[in-house]
Amino acid sequence: MNALIIEALVRRLERTSVAECEYESCSVRVTLKFDRQALPKPPSVESLSNANSGQMQGSFVCAPRAGFFYITHPLESQPLVAVGDAVKKNQHVACLMIGELMSPVLAPADGVLGAPLAAQGALVGYGDALFSFEPVSS
């Protein structure tokens, strides 16, 4: 088990309302428990949009699952897409990795991809906003 993965999980979970997380890899099992009595609820995509209404109108590309966020595929040198690129519905725009499993992040509709909202290699949770996104009407 990689200590960096555990450290990243702890950092990520500290900002959420998750009280307990169990992680198992090979023959090692780690259970993380957090005291959540005084923890505020994490911000939603809607509150993020309202708080930054001058910057982020429209929609977001959200994480379909938890994982480490990568704009560039590990076997490539260039990002899958660039800020301002026009993308098609279900186009591969980023990757999420947990262990050796890599999952695509797909564009939710035809539109224009905005700036990434998570850093390369950051641990993101299910539903976290990964990119700002402006859908285009057909």
C-alpha positions as CSV (number, residue, x, y, z in Angstrom):
1,M,0.0,0.0,0.0
2,N,1.3,3.4,-1.0
3,A,1.6,6.0,1.8
4,L,1.0,8.8,-0.7
5,I,-2.4,7.3,-1.5
6,I,-3.4,7.1,2.2
7,E,-2.2,10.7,2.7
8,A,-4.1,11.9,-0.3
9,L,-7.2,10.1,0.9
10,V,-6.9,11.7,4.4
11,R,-6.5,15.2,2.9
12,R,-9.5,14.7,0.6
13,L,-11.7,13.2,3.3
14,E,-10.9,15.9,5.8
15,R,-12.9,18.3,3.6
16,T,-16.0,16.1,3.3
17,S,-18.7,14.8,5.6
18,V,-17.4,11.2,5.4
19,A,-17.0,9.8,8.9
20,E,-15.3,6.5,8.0
21,C,-13.5,5.1,5.0
22,E,-12.1,1.6,4.5
23,Y,-9.3,1.1,2.0
24,E,-8.1,-2.4,1.1
25,S,-5.2,-3.2,-1.2
26,C,-3.7,-6.7,-1.5
27,S,-3.4,-8.0,2.1
28,V,-3.5,-4.6,3.8
29,R,-6.6,-2.9,5.1
30,V,-6.8,0.6,6.5
31,T,-9.8,2.1,8.2
32,L,-9.9,5.9,8.5
33,K,-12.3,7.4,11.0
34,F,-13.0,11.1,11.4
35,D,-14.9,13.1,14.1
36,R,-17.6,14.9,12.2
37,Q,-19.6,16.6,14.9
38,A,-18.5,20.2,14.1
39,L,-17.7,19.8,10.4
40,P,-19.6,22.0,8.0
41,K,-21.2,20.5,4.9
42,P,-18.9,20.6,1.8
43,P,-19.9,23.1,-0.9
44,S,-22.1,21.8,-3.8
45,V,-21.6,22.5,-7.5
46,E,-24.5,24.9,-7.2
47,S,-23.0,26.9,-4.3
48,L,-19.7,27.0,-6.2
49,S,-21.5,28.4,-9.2
50,N,-23.3,31.0,-7.1
51,A,-20.2,32.0,-5.2
52,N,-18.3,32.5,-8.4
53,S,-21.2,33.7,-10.6
54,G,-19.1,36.3,-12.4
55,Q,-16.6,33.5,-13.4
56,M,-18.5,30.3,-13.9
57,Q,-21.8,30.6,-15.6
58,G,-23.2,27.4,-17.1
59,S,-22.4,23.8,-16.3
60,F,-19.6,21.7,-15.1
61,V,-17.9,18.4,-16.1
62,C,-18.2,16.4,-12.9
63,A,-16.3,13.4,-11.7
64,P,-18.2,10.1,-12.4
65,R,-16.3,8.4,-9.5
66,A,-13.6,9.1,-7.1
67,G,-10.0,9.0,-8.2
68,F,-6.8,10.9,-9.0
69,F,-7.5,13.5,-11.7
70,Y,-5.3,13.6,-14.8
71,I,-5.8,16.0,-17.8
72,T,-3.0,14.3,-19.6
73,H,-3.2,10.5,-20.2
74,P,-0.2,8.9,-18.5
75,L,1.1,7.5,-21.9
76,E,0.8,10.8,-23.7
77,S,2.7,14.1,-23.4
78,Q,-0.1,16.5,-24.4
79,P,-3.5,17.1,-22.6
80,L,-6.5,15.3,-24.0
81,V,-8.2,18.7,-24.6
82,A,-7.2,22.3,-24.0
83,V,-9.2,25.1,-22.4
84,G,-11.6,26.6,-24.9
85,D,-11.7,23.5,-27.1
86,A,-15.1,22.6,-28.6
87,V,-16.0,19.1,-27.5
88,K,-18.7,16.6,-28.5
89,K,-21.0,14.7,-26.1
90,N,-19.1,11.7,-24.6
91,Q,-15.7,12.9,-25.8
92,H,-12.8,11.8,-23.5
93,V,-11.6,15.0,-21.7
94,A,-9.7,13.6,-18.7
95,C,-8.8,10.5,-16.7
96,L,-9.4,9.3,-13.2
97,M,-7.1,6.7,-11.7
98,I,-7.3,4.5,-8.6
99,G,-4.5,2.0,-8.4
100,E,-4.0,0.6,-11.9
101,L,-7.6,1.3,-13.0
102,M,-8.1,4.2,-15.3
103,S,-11.5,5.6,-16.1
104,P,-12.4,8.2,-18.7
105,V,-14.1,11.5,-17.8
106,L,-16.5,12.3,-20.7
107,A,-18.0,15.6,-21.8
108,P,-21.7,15.7,-20.8
109,A,-22.9,17.4,-24.0
110,D,-21.6,19.2,-27.0
111,G,-20.0,22.4,-25.8
112,V,-16.8,24.4,-24.9
113,L,-14.5,23.1,-22.2
114,G,-13.4,25.7,-19.6
115,A,-10.6,25.8,-17.2
116,P,-9.8,22.7,-15.0
117,L,-11.1,23.2,-11.5
118,A,-8.8,20.4,-10.0
119,A,-5.1,20.2,-10.1
120,Q,-3.3,17.5,-12.1
121,G,-3.0,14.4,-9.9
122,A,-5.4,15.7,-7.3
123,L,-7.7,13.2,-5.5
124,V,-11.3,14.1,-6.4
125,G,-14.6,12.7,-5.2
126,Y,-17.7,11.5,-6.9
127,G,-19.6,14.6,-8.3
128,D,-16.7,17.1,-7.8
129,A,-16.6,19.7,-10.5
130,L,-13.5,19.1,-12.7
131,F,-14.0,21.6,-15.5
132,S,-16.2,24.6,-16.2
133,F,-18.3,23.9,-19.2
134,E,-20.5,25.8,-21.6
135,P,-23.0,23.6,-23.5
136,V,-23.9,24.7,-27.0
137,S,-27.4,24.3,-28.3
138,S,-27.8,22.3,-31.5
